[in-house]
């Protein structure tokens, strides 16, 4: 999945956890969001490296 997808999925899980009072689901949502942010950062870094390599 893409980073953006993981972030959205995490937000949904976190909201579901808050609504139901399920701390485990809320924490999994936060973890999914963090994974998504890491994926986005890695993709952005890879794109910068590729762009510099083309020059």
KOLZA-522185 format. One record per residue: residue number from 1; x, y, z of N, C-alpha, C, O, CB in turn. Coordinates in Angstrom, 3 decimals. Glycine has a CB too. Example, Ala and Ser with C-alpha at 12.3 -4.5 7.8 and 13.67 -1.06 7.14 Angstrom:
BEGIN
node nr: 1, n.x: 13.190, n.y: -5.690, n.z: 7.800, ca.x: 12.300, ca.y: -4.500, ca.z: 7.800, c.x: 13.200, c.y: -3.300, c.z: 7.800, o.x: 14.236, o.y: -3.319, o.z: 8.465, cb.x: 11.308, cb.y: -4.473, cb.z: 9.046 $
node nr: 2, n.x: 12.850, n.y: -2.250, n.z: 7.080, ca.x: 13.670, ca.y: -1.060, ca.z: 7.140, c.x: 12.900, c.y: 0.030, c.z: 7.870, o.x: 13.409, o.y: 1.138, o.z: 8.039, cb.x: 14.084, cb.y: -0.598, cb.z: 5.725 $
END
This chain:
BEGIN
node nr: 1, n.x: 0.834, n.y: -1.188, n.z: 0.000, ca.x: 0.000, ca.y: 0.000, ca.z: 0.000, c.x: 0.871, c.y: 1.241, c.z: 0.000, o.x: 2.023, o.y: 1.209, o.z: 0.432, cb.x: -0.945, cb.y: 0.004, cb.z: 1.206 $
node nr: 2, n.x: 0.319, n.y: 2.310, n.z: -0.480, ca.x: 1.058, ca.y: 3.563, ca.z: -0.469, c.x: 0.992, c.y: 4.194, c.z: 0.919, o.x: 0.166, o.y: 3.819, o.z: 1.752, cb.x: 0.505, cb.y: 4.532, cb.z: -1.534 $
node nr: 3, n.x: 1.864, n.y: 5.143, n.z: 1.143, ca.x: 1.884, ca.y: 5.821, ca.z: 2.430, c.x: 0.585, c.y: 6.535, c.z: 2.730, o.x: 0.097, o.y: 6.520, o.z: 3.860, cb.x: 3.013, cb.y: 6.797, cb.z: 2.477 $
node nr: 4, n.x: 0.026, n.y: 7.165, n.z: 1.697, ca.x: -1.231, ca.y: 7.902, ca.z: 1.869, c.x: -2.360, c.y: 6.948, c.z: 2.297, o.x: -3.179, o.y: 7.282, o.z: 3.153, cb.x: -1.614, cb.y: 8.635, cb.z: 0.551 $
node nr: 5, n.x: -2.383, n.y: 5.775, n.z: 1.693, ca.x: -3.408, ca.y: 4.783, ca.z: 2.026, c.x: -3.278, c.y: 4.340, c.z: 3.475, o.x: -4.273, o.y: 4.211, o.z: 4.187, cb.x: -3.308, cb.y: 3.568, cb.z: 1.092 $
node nr: 6, n.x: -2.032, n.y: 4.106, n.z: 3.908, ca.x: -1.814, ca.y: 3.692, ca.z: 5.296, c.x: -2.249, c.y: 4.776, c.z: 6.280, o.x: -2.803, o.y: 4.476, o.z: 7.337, cb.x: -0.342, cb.y: 3.347, cb.z: 5.520 $
node nr: 7, n.x: -1.998, n.y: 6.024, n.z: 5.931, ca.x: -2.402, ca.y: 7.121, ca.z: 6.812, c.x: -3.921, c.y: 7.176, c.z: 6.941, o.x: -4.451, o.y: 7.309, o.z: 8.044, cb.x: -1.865, cb.y: 8.464, cb.z: 6.285 $
node nr: 8, n.x: -4.611, n.y: 7.075, n.z: 5.824, ca.x: -6.083, ca.y: 7.108, ca.z: 5.855, c.x: -6.629, c.y: 5.908, c.z: 6.629, o.x: -7.529, o.y: 6.051, o.z: 7.457, cb.x: -6.661, cb.y: 7.123, cb.z: 4.415 $
node nr: 9, n.x: -6.078, n.y: 4.728, n.z: 6.351, ca.x: -6.513, ca.y: 3.526, ca.z: 7.064, c.x: -6.296, c.y: 3.691, c.z: 8.571, o.x: -7.141, o.y: 3.300, o.z: 9.376, cb.x: -5.754, cb.y: 2.282, cb.z: 6.544 $
node nr: 10, n.x: -5.162, n.y: 4.269, n.z: 8.936, ca.x: -4.859, ca.y: 4.490, ca.z: 10.345, c.x: -5.815, c.y: 5.461, c.z: 10.997, o.x: -6.230, o.y: 5.257, o.z: 12.138, cb.x: -3.457, cb.y: 4.990, cb.z: 10.497 $
node nr: 11, n.x: -6.169, n.y: 6.519, n.z: 10.283, ca.x: -7.123, ca.y: 7.489, ca.z: 10.833, c.x: -8.476, c.y: 6.842, c.z: 11.086, o.x: -9.129, o.y: 7.118, o.z: 12.092, cb.x: -7.284, cb.y: 8.684, cb.z: 9.884 $
node nr: 12, n.x: -8.892, n.y: 5.979, n.z: 10.166, ca.x: -10.175, ca.y: 5.289, ca.z: 10.331, c.x: -10.123, c.y: 4.355, c.z: 11.536, o.x: -11.054, o.y: 4.314, o.z: 12.341, cb.x: -10.537, cb.y: 4.495, cb.z: 9.054 $
node nr: 13, n.x: -9.027, n.y: 3.606, n.z: 11.652, ca.x: -8.889, ca.y: 2.697, ca.z: 12.804, c.x: -8.855, c.y: 3.479, c.z: 14.111, o.x: -9.492, o.y: 3.096, o.z: 15.092, cb.x: -7.612, cb.y: 1.840, cb.z: 12.670 $
node nr: 14, n.x: -8.109, n.y: 4.575, n.z: 14.113, ca.x: -8.011, ca.y: 5.367, ca.z: 15.333, c.x: -9.380, c.y: 5.910, c.z: 15.731, o.x: -9.755, o.y: 5.858, o.z: 16.903, cb.x: -7.014, cb.y: 6.519, cb.z: 15.147 $
node nr: 15, n.x: -10.118, n.y: 6.427, n.z: 14.768, ca.x: -11.455, ca.y: 6.951, ca.z: 15.060, c.x: -12.379, c.y: 5.849, c.z: 15.559, o.x: -13.152, o.y: 6.054, o.z: 16.495, cb.x: -12.055, cb.y: 7.614, cb.z: 13.814 $
node nr: 16, n.x: -12.297, n.y: 4.686, n.z: 14.935, ca.x: -13.110, ca.y: 3.554, ca.z: 15.391, c.x: -12.762, c.y: 3.154, c.z: 16.811, o.x: -13.643, o.y: 2.837, o.z: 17.610, cb.x: -12.929, cb.y: 2.361, cb.z: 14.464 $
node nr: 17, n.x: -11.487, n.y: 3.171, n.z: 17.119, ca.x: -11.052, ca.y: 2.839, ca.z: 18.475, c.x: -11.537, c.y: 3.838, c.z: 19.498, o.x: -11.922, o.y: 3.468, o.z: 20.607, cb.x: -9.554, cb.y: 2.751, cb.z: 18.533 $
node nr: 18, n.x: -11.517, n.y: 5.112, n.z: 19.125, ca.x: -11.998, ca.y: 6.153, ca.z: 20.033, c.x: -13.499, c.y: 6.000, c.z: 20.256, o.x: -13.981, o.y: 6.084, o.z: 21.386, cb.x: -11.676, cb.y: 7.558, cb.z: 19.475 $
node nr: 19, n.x: -14.229, n.y: 5.774, n.z: 19.170, ca.x: -15.691, ca.y: 5.656, ca.z: 19.283, c.x: -16.119, c.y: 4.455, c.z: 20.112, o.x: -17.095, o.y: 4.528, o.z: 20.859, cb.x: -16.313, cb.y: 5.560, cb.z: 17.906 $
node nr: 20, n.x: -15.391, n.y: 3.347, n.z: 19.984, ca.x: -15.763, ca.y: 2.133, ca.z: 20.700, c.x: -15.059, c.y: 1.984, c.z: 22.042, o.x: -15.375, o.y: 1.084, o.z: 22.820, cb.x: -15.469, cb.y: 0.940, cb.z: 19.851 $
node nr: 21, n.x: -14.097, n.y: 2.876, n.z: 22.310, ca.x: -13.340, ca.y: 2.762, ca.z: 23.552, c.x: -12.299, c.y: 1.658, c.z: 23.503, o.x: -11.841, o.y: 1.191, o.z: 24.546, cb.x: -14.274, cb.y: 2.518, cb.z: 24.702 $
node nr: 22, n.x: -11.921, n.y: 1.236, n.z: 22.303, ca.x: -10.952, ca.y: 0.160, ca.z: 22.114, c.x: -9.557, c.y: 0.769, c.z: 21.950, o.x: -9.200, o.y: 1.249, o.z: 20.874, cb.x: -11.326, cb.y: -0.720, cb.z: 20.878 $
node nr: 23, n.x: -8.778, n.y: 0.742, n.z: 23.033, ca.x: -7.445, ca.y: 1.344, ca.z: 23.020, c.x: -6.501, c.y: 0.630, c.z: 22.061, o.x: -5.653, o.y: 1.264, o.z: 21.434, cb.x: -6.857, cb.y: 1.334, cb.z: 24.417 $
node nr: 24, n.x: -6.647, n.y: -0.679, n.z: 21.946, ca.x: -5.777, ca.y: -1.443, ca.z: 21.052, c.x: -5.996, c.y: -1.023, c.z: 19.592, o.x: -5.034, o.y: -0.851, o.z: 18.844, cb.x: -6.031, cb.y: -2.958, cb.z: 21.219 $
node nr: 25, n.x: -7.241, n.y: -0.862, n.z: 19.196, ca.x: -7.545, ca.y: -0.439, ca.z: 17.829, c.x: -7.040, c.y: 0.989, c.z: 17.586, o.x: -6.513, o.y: 1.295, o.z: 16.516, cb.x: -9.068, cb.y: -0.525, cb.z: 17.562 $
node nr: 26, n.x: -7.205, n.y: 1.846, n.z: 18.578, ca.x: -6.736, ca.y: 3.227, ca.z: 18.466, c.x: -5.222, c.y: 3.253, c.z: 18.279, o.x: -4.710, o.y: 3.992, o.z: 17.439, cb.x: -7.140, cb.y: 4.044, cb.z: 19.715 $
node nr: 27, n.x: -4.515, n.y: 2.454, n.z: 19.054, ca.x: -3.064, ca.y: 2.406, ca.z: 18.951, c.x: -2.611, c.y: 1.822, c.z: 17.614, o.x: -1.623, o.y: 2.281, o.z: 17.040, cb.x: -2.488, cb.y: 1.590, cb.z: 20.097 $
node nr: 28, n.x: -3.324, n.y: 0.816, n.z: 17.119, ca.x: -2.988, ca.y: 0.263, ca.z: 15.797, c.x: -3.191, c.y: 1.310, c.z: 14.713, o.x: -2.433, o.y: 1.362, o.z: 13.744, cb.x: -3.844, cb.y: -0.986, cb.z: 15.493 $
node nr: 29, n.x: -4.205, n.y: 2.135, n.z: 14.876, ca.x: -4.442, ca.y: 3.221, ca.z: 13.926, c.x: -3.299, c.y: 4.219, c.z: 13.926, o.x: -2.858, o.y: 4.669, o.z: 12.868, cb.x: -5.746, cb.y: 3.930, cb.z: 14.247 $
node nr: 30, n.x: -2.824, n.y: 4.562, n.z: 15.109, ca.x: -1.692, ca.y: 5.481, ca.z: 15.206, c.x: -0.443, c.y: 4.864, c.z: 14.575, o.x: 0.335, o.y: 5.555, o.z: 13.917, cb.x: -1.421, cb.y: 5.851, cb.z: 16.678 $
node nr: 31, n.x: -0.260, n.y: 3.568, n.z: 14.781, ca.x: 0.883, ca.y: 2.874, ca.z: 14.188, c.x: 0.786, c.y: 2.871, c.z: 12.666, o.x: 1.782, o.y: 3.110, o.z: 11.983, cb.x: 0.969, cb.y: 1.434, cb.z: 14.717 $
node nr: 32, n.x: -0.390, n.y: 2.604, n.z: 12.133, ca.x: -0.584, ca.y: 2.636, ca.z: 10.675, c.x: -0.266, c.y: 4.013, c.z: 10.109, o.x: 0.332, o.y: 4.129, o.z: 9.040, cb.x: -2.024, cb.y: 2.243, cb.z: 10.315 $
node nr: 33, n.x: -0.666, n.y: 5.046, n.z: 10.824, ca.x: -0.381, ca.y: 6.401, ca.z: 10.362, c.x: 1.132, c.y: 6.664, c.z: 10.348, o.x: 1.653, o.y: 7.281, o.z: 9.418, cb.x: -1.097, cb.y: 7.433, cb.z: 11.259 $
node nr: 34, n.x: 1.824, n.y: 6.192, n.z: 11.382, ca.x: 3.272, ca.y: 6.380, ca.z: 11.436, c.x: 3.960, c.y: 5.635, c.z: 10.294, o.x: 4.897, o.y: 6.152, o.z: 9.685, cb.x: 3.825, cb.y: 5.904, cb.z: 12.788 $
node nr: 35, n.x: 3.495, n.y: 4.426, n.z: 10.009, ca.x: 4.047, ca.y: 3.648, ca.z: 8.898, c.x: 3.830, c.y: 4.394, c.z: 7.586, o.x: 4.720, o.y: 4.440, o.z: 6.737, cb.x: 3.401, cb.y: 2.241, cb.z: 8.835 $
node nr: 36, n.x: 2.672, n.y: 4.962, n.z: 7.429, ca.x: 2.373, ca.y: 5.722, ca.z: 6.217, c.x: 3.288, c.y: 6.921, c.z: 6.046, o.x: 3.749, o.y: 7.212, o.z: 4.943, cb.x: 0.936, cb.y: 6.180, cb.z: 6.235 $
node nr: 37, n.x: 3.549, n.y: 7.621, n.z: 7.157, ca.x: 4.445, ca.y: 8.781, ca.z: 7.084, c.x: 5.870, c.y: 8.354, c.z: 6.734, o.x: 6.559, o.y: 9.047, o.z: 5.986, cb.x: 4.439, cb.y: 9.550, cb.z: 8.417 $
node nr: 38, n.x: 6.313, n.y: 7.219, n.z: 7.271, ca.x: 7.653, ca.y: 6.715, ca.z: 6.954, c.x: 7.727, c.y: 6.335, c.z: 5.478, o.x: 8.712, o.y: 6.641, o.z: 4.805, cb.x: 8.010, cb.y: 5.495, cb.z: 7.846 $
node nr: 39, n.x: 6.696, n.y: 5.673, n.z: 4.976, ca.x: 6.677, ca.y: 5.302, ca.z: 3.556, c.x: 6.732, c.y: 6.534, c.z: 2.666, o.x: 7.437, o.y: 6.545, o.z: 1.657, cb.x: 5.426, cb.y: 4.481, cb.z: 3.233 $
node nr: 40, n.x: 5.991, n.y: 7.568, n.z: 3.038, ca.x: 6.005, ca.y: 8.793, ca.z: 2.237, c.x: 7.389, c.y: 9.443, c.z: 2.259, o.x: 7.872, o.y: 9.909, o.z: 1.226, cb.x: 4.945, cb.y: 9.783, cb.z: 2.753 $
node nr: 41, n.x: 8.023, n.y: 9.475, n.z: 3.420, ca.x: 9.354, ca.y: 10.068, ca.z: 3.526, c.x: 10.372, c.y: 9.271, c.z: 2.707, o.x: 11.231, o.y: 9.852, o.z: 2.044, cb.x: 9.793, cb.y: 10.137, cb.z: 4.999 $
node nr: 42, n.x: 10.272, n.y: 7.947, n.z: 2.756, ca.x: 11.196, ca.y: 7.107, ca.z: 1.995, c.x: 11.000, c.y: 7.300, c.z: 0.493, o.x: 11.971, o.y: 7.351, o.z: -0.262, cb.x: 11.007, cb.y: 5.629, cb.z: 2.367 $
node nr: 43, n.x: 9.773, n.y: 7.405, n.z: 0.074, ca.x: 9.484, ca.y: 7.629, ca.z: -1.341, c.x: 10.027, c.y: 8.982, c.z: -1.788, o.x: 10.625, o.y: 9.101, o.z: -2.858, cb.x: 7.968, cb.y: 7.548, cb.z: -1.605 $
node nr: 44, n.x: 9.811, n.y: 9.996, n.z: -0.959, ca.x: 10.290, ca.y: 11.339, ca.z: -1.296, c.x: 11.818, c.y: 11.349, c.z: -1.385, o.x: 12.379, o.y: 11.958, o.z: -2.297, cb.x: 9.803, cb.y: 12.373, cb.z: -0.246 $
node nr: 45, n.x: 12.490, n.y: 10.684, n.z: -0.455, ca.x: 13.956, ca.y: 10.630, ca.z: -0.480, c.x: 14.440, c.y: 9.886, c.z: -1.721, o.x: 15.395, o.y: 10.311, o.z: -2.372, cb.x: 14.498, cb.y: 9.949, cb.z: 0.796 $
node nr: 46, n.x: 13.785, n.y: 8.785, n.z: -2.043, ca.x: 14.152, ca.y: 8.018, ca.z: -3.233, c.x: 13.962, c.y: 8.824, c.z: -4.508, o.x: 14.767, o.y: 8.734, o.z: -5.435, cb.x: 13.334, cb.y: 6.741, cb.z: -3.307 $
node nr: 47, n.x: 12.907, n.y: 9.604, n.z: -4.551, ca.x: 12.654, ca.y: 10.452, ca.z: -5.716, c.x: 13.738, c.y: 11.526, c.z: -5.864, o.x: 14.172, o.y: 11.835, o.z: -6.974, cb.x: 11.269, cb.y: 11.111, cb.z: -5.603 $
node nr: 48, n.x: 14.167, n.y: 12.088, n.z: -4.727, ca.x: 15.222, ca.y: 13.101, ca.z: -4.778, c.x: 16.529, c.y: 12.495, c.z: -5.281, o.x: 17.230, o.y: 13.102, o.z: -6.091, cb.x: 15.430, cb.y: 13.735, cb.z: -3.390 $
node nr: 49, n.x: 16.852, n.y: 11.297, n.z: -4.801, ca.x: 18.084, ca.y: 10.625, ca.z: -5.237, c.x: 17.997, c.y: 10.329, c.z: -6.734, o.x: 18.956, o.y: 10.569, o.z: -7.466, cb.x: 18.320, cb.y: 9.306, cb.z: -4.428 $
node nr: 50, n.x: 16.883, n.y: 9.822, n.z: -7.185, ca.x: 16.724, ca.y: 9.507, ca.z: -8.600, c.x: 16.837, c.y: 10.766, c.z: -9.460, o.x: 17.418, o.y: 10.738, o.z: -10.545, cb.x: 15.377, cb.y: 8.822, cb.z: -8.843 $
node nr: 51, n.x: 16.280, n.y: 11.857, n.z: -8.967, ca.x: 16.336, ca.y: 13.111, ca.z: -9.719, c.x: 17.789, c.y: 13.600, c.z: -9.840, o.x: 18.205, o.y: 14.071, o.z: -10.898, cb.x: 15.457, cb.y: 14.192, cb.z: -9.036 $
node nr: 52, n.x: 18.538, n.y: 13.486, n.z: -8.765, ca.x: 19.943, ca.y: 13.908, ca.z: -8.797, c.x: 20.775, c.y: 12.992, c.z: -9.684, o.x: 21.718, o.y: 13.445, o.z: -10.333, cb.x: 20.527, cb.y: 13.930, cb.z: -7.382 $
node nr: 53, n.x: 20.436, n.y: 11.725, n.z: -9.716, ca.x: 21.183, ca.y: 10.774, ca.z: -10.532, c.x: 20.980, c.y: 11.053, c.z: -12.028, o.x: 21.867, o.y: 10.774, o.z: -12.835, cb.x: 20.756, cb.y: 9.334, cb.z: -10.196 $
node nr: 54, n.x: 19.838, n.y: 11.591, n.z: -12.393, ca.x: 19.547, ca.y: 11.898, ca.z: -13.788, c.x: 20.305, c.y: 13.115, c.z: -14.288, o.x: 20.497, o.y: 13.279, o.z: -15.493, cb.x: 18.072, cb.y: 12.115, cb.z: -13.967 $
node nr: 55, n.x: 20.735, n.y: 13.969, n.z: -13.368, ca.x: 21.438, ca.y: 15.196, ca.z: -13.757, c.x: 22.854, c.y: 14.917, c.z: -14.202, o.x: 23.581, o.y: 15.843, o.z: -14.562, cb.x: 21.452, cb.y: 16.183, cb.z: -12.611 $
END
